[in-house]
Amino acid sequence: MTLIIQPAFPSYRSSLFNRINNEFCDVEFLEIRHRKLSAIESNTNKFSVQKADFVNKPLYHNLCLIYQLIRKHNRVILFGNLNIWQVWFIIFLTKIFRKKLLIWTQVLEKIKYNFKGFIKIFVFLICDKLYLYTDLELQRIPKFIRRKSISLNNGLDTSAISKFRQPNAHGKTQFLSVGRFTEKSGMDWLISCFEKTDYELHVIGVDKREVGMKFDNIHLHGVLVDEEQISKIANTCIGFVYGGNVGLSLIHGMAYGLPPVIHSNIEEHMPEVAAFLELDGGYTFLKGNAEDLLRVLDSLVSNDNSVISKNCIDIVDKKYNIESMYKKFSMGLEI
């Protein structure tokens, strides 16, 4: 029996977890709610999720729930945020009760041999399997840990996207961005850059109340999870652009065949930037430099991007999708 513990089971992963739930009848799901964890709600999951709510429920209630579920299962798949004590508590219980422990985590930079690095190496050594987000992260961990590691190549349900994707319907002056209004996304900076251009920017994930300004060439669509709705916007755009450190949004843009435009500090991006590195001829600008961003946008608009567009789709369809993730995820359940 397998227990999957995550801070949330968001809609963009619902098809993965729904399939795991359907094909592995002995799987349960536990959500850890904590003030330090950003949770994204989903209403598309077809399975029940138990919740250890450290925000609204008594401590003893949550600890008892975690204790009972770990005793019940043979395997525990745990998200790898080592900054909260609940994760350490779960690791402790899995070792005490001799359960198989699979850590699902990001490695944002090459592990250094300092205190924080040794803590990570210790956890990676005592776990039975290590799920990483992309192949890129394999190069960031010591060689002696790679043999127990599986890179999932974090992706989206491209089968849904392919139903509505129309790469040849792209407009000539419209760009797409997908993300929340956070410091990491750099969305406020990106919007301010487009205010000074004749190009149009469509933003999914940010609504008008968050920005508080109105410009004719900037369209804020709020949070959208229905792929048909998203496609009606994406299919009018010529490229995908992101102002901050890009992650899964990059895969979404590439899945629609949109040439991506991201800043050139590659090491600062999230692991999904691995898909960008597989592109031959992606667009980059100097981080925080509005003039350089506009120069790159002009270049993209004036170029023939048909080859890049096809490559974007091919890369995502081959590696960064739920089908591929499921196959690799299943490999970890064989221990």
N, C-alpha and C positions, 0 to 999 in steps of 0.2 A: 504494500500500500504506500502511496506517495502523498505527501503534504507539500503544497506549493504556497510559499509565503511571500507576499509582495506588499508594497505600500499602497498599491491600487491595481485594479484590473481594468485598464482604460479601453475605450471603444476601438482604438487602432490595433489592439492586440486581441480583441474578442474572438476573431476567427481562429487564432492559434489556440487559445484556451478552450474554446468551444469544441474544437477537434480533439484536443487532448482529453477533454471530459467525455466525449463520445466514444473514443477508441480505447481508453484506459478506464475501465469501470471502477477502479479502486483509487481514484484521485479525489482529494479534497483541497479546498482553497481557503486560505486565511489572509485577511487584510489587516495590516498593522497601521493604525491611525495614530499619528504623532505630530506635534506642532512643527517639528523640524522636517517633516516629509510633506511634499506637495502632492496631494491626491487629485486624480482626474476621474471624475465619476463616469460610469458607463451604464447605459440602459439596454445594451445589446448582448449582454452575457446570458447564455442559456443554462447556466449552472448556479448553484447557490454558493454564496461566499459568507463565511463566518468572519466576524470582526472583533479584533482586540483593540478597543477604542480607548487609547490612553489620554484622550482629550476630555471625554465626557463620562467615562465609566470608572468605577473604583479600581484601584490597582490590583487588589487581590482577585477580582473577577477576571481580569485580563490574564494574570499570571496562571491562574487555575486553568483557564481555557487553553493557553499555550501548552501547559504541562500535560493536560489530558490528550491533546491532539498529537503531541510528539510521542507519548507513550504508545499511542494507537498505531502509528505508521512506521514502516521500515525505512523509508527514504524521506528526507526533508530537502526541498529546493528553496534556498533562502537568498533574498536580495542582499547585496554585499555592502551596505552602508555601515561602515565600522564606526561612525560618529555617534551612534545612539546605543545606549546600553542594552536595549531590548534585543538587538542582533547578537550581542555577546552572550546574553542570557540563553538565547536559543542555541547558539553554538555550544555552550556549556552543557545544556540538556542533551543534545544529540550525542555528545561524546560520553557523557555519564551513562546513557542508556544504549550506547553502541549502535546508534542509527547511522545509516549512510547519509553523508552530508554533501550536497551539491550547492556551491556558491555561484550565484548569477550576478555578475558585476561588470563595471566598466574599468578599464585601466587607461586613464587620460594622459599619462606620461610614462616614460620609461622609469621603472622602479629603481630608486636610488638606495644605496646601502647606508641609510641613516635610520633614526628611530622609527619614523613612520613607515619607511620601506621594510624594515625588519618585521614590523607588526603585520603588514600585508603578506609578506613571505610566510610568516608563521601560520596565518589563517589559510593561505593557499596550500601549505604543506599538510595541514591536518584535515582538510576537506578531501572527499573521495573523487569529486569531479569539479572542474571549474568551467562554467559557461562564460564566454566572453562575447561582447557585442559584435566584433568584426575580426577579420584576419589580421588587420593592422596591429591589433593589441598583442598578438602572439609575439611580435618583435619587442614588446615592451616588458615582457616578463622573463625571468631567468630560464635558461634552457631546461634545467631539471624539473621545471613545473609544466613545461609545454606538453609533455607526454600525457598528462591528465586533463588537458584543456581542450575544449570544443568551442570553436568560434561560430556563432549562430548567424552572423551577417544580418544584423537587425533590419527588418524590412516591413513591408505593408502587404495587404491583400491585393496583389496586382490583378487577380482574376476579376475583381470588381471594377478596378480602374480601366482595364482593357475593354470592358463593355461600353464605356462612354468616351474613351479617349479618341480624339480627332486631331492628330498632329498637324494635318494640312489646313486646319481651320484657324491657325494662329493669326492674331492681328499683327499690326506693324509697330505699334507704339505702346502696347500695354504689357505690364510686368506683374508677376504673381509673387507674393510673399506669404508664408504660412508660419505663424508663431504667436506666442503670447506677448503681452506688453510688459516685458521684464528687462532687467539690465543685460542679461545674457543675450537676449534676442537683438538688442540694439534697434528695436523697432522705432523708437522715438527719433533716433538719429536718421534712420532710413526715410521716414516720413518727411522730416525736415529737408532732406536732400531732394526729394521729389517735388516739394513745394516750388522749387526753383526751376523746374523743367516743364516741357510740354508733354512729357511722357505720362502715362496713367499708371497708377499703382493700385492693384487689388490686394487687400490684406485679409486673409482668413485667420481668425483667432483673436482679433482685436475689434471692439465695437466703438461706436462714436462717443460713448460716455467716458471711456478711458482716455481718449485723446483730447476731447473738448474743443477741437478746432474743425473748421469745415473748409475744404478746398475742392474745387470742381474736378481736379484730376486724381484725387485720392479717394478710393472706395473701401470703406471698412465694413466687412460682411459679418463680423462677430464669429462666434464658434459654430462651425458646421461639421457634422459627422456623416451626413448622407452623401455618398460619393457621386450620385447623380447631380445633386446641387453643386458640389465642388467642381464637377466637370464642366458645367455651364460657364463657370468663371475661368477655369484653367485653359479651356479650349479657345478662349479669345486672346490668350497671352502669347508673347513671343519669347519670353525668358523667365527664369526664376531668379529672384534676387534676395539676398539675406544680409542684413547689416552687421549682425553680431556673430557669435560662435554657433555655427549651424550644426544640427543633429539630424533627427529623423525627417524633418521638413525637407531636407535635401533630397531624400529618397522619393518623397511625394512629388516634388517638382520634376525630377528626372523621369519618374514613371509616366508622366504626361508628355515626355519628349521635350521638355523645356530646358534649353541650355542654362546651366547654373552660373550665377555670378556671386562669388563669395570673397571675403578678404583674404589676403595672401599670407597671413600668419597661420599656416596650416596646423601647426602643433597646438594651437589654442582651440581648435574646433573639437566637437564631440566625435566619438569613434566612427560615426557614419560618414565622415569625410573620406573614408577609404574608398567609397564609390566614386567620389570626385577624382581621386588620384588614378583611378582606372581609365578615366576619360582622356582621349587624345585631343587637347585643345580647349580645355575649360577656361573660363574667364575669371580673373582675379583682379582686385583693386587693393590699394594701400589702405590698411585699416584706419578708419576715422577720417579719411581724406575725401571730402565731398567732390572736389574737382576731379580726382582720379576715378571715382565711381562714375561720374557723368561721362568721362572720356571712354570708359569701358562700355557703358550702356550705348553710347553712340557707335562704337565699334561693332557691338553685337547686332544692332539694328541694321547697319550697313552691310553686314556679312551674310553669306549664304550658310545657314546653320543646319542644313538638311542632314549632313553626315553626323554632326554632333548630336542632333535630335534622335537619330536612329540609334546611335551608340548609347545614349542615355537609357532608352527603352530596353535595349539588349542587355545592358549591364544589370538593370533592376530585375528584368524578367528571368535572368539566369541565376542571380545570387541573392538579391536583397528582397525576398518575398516570403510570405507565410509558408508556402509549400516547402521551400528549402529549409526554413527555420524549423518546421515541424520534424522533418527527417533527421536533422542534427540534434534537435531536442530529444527525440526518441532514443537516440544512441546513448544519451546519458542515463536513461531509465533502465538500461540493460545491466547496470552494476548490481 
